[in-house]
Amino acid sequence: MVYHKLPDKISNPGPLLEVLRTCRKAMLEEALKVKPMGAVHHGLHMVVAAIDGFATLLIRRPDYFLGTGMSDADAAHERERIER
């Protein structure tokens, strides 16, 4: 396989971002159930940081998963616009 001819981007990041959103949410929910500042707590937050970093790489928006003060419907429309 000729790797230098492969694209260096994901053409449709939307579905992947939605899976990452689900995973990120699960990590944060579990972080509330373990010892604060313990090893597992830190591990869960490392995964969240990695997800946030990858989303930034994909769509150049470091705040993609963070609340923006919009209603859920407005936020969903904004996500769809960005993912296109």
ABEGO torsion letter per residue (X at the ends): XBAAABBABBABAAAAAAAAAAAAAAAAAAAAABBBGBAAAAAAAAAAAAAAAAAAAAAGBAAAABBAGBBAAAAAAAAAAAAX
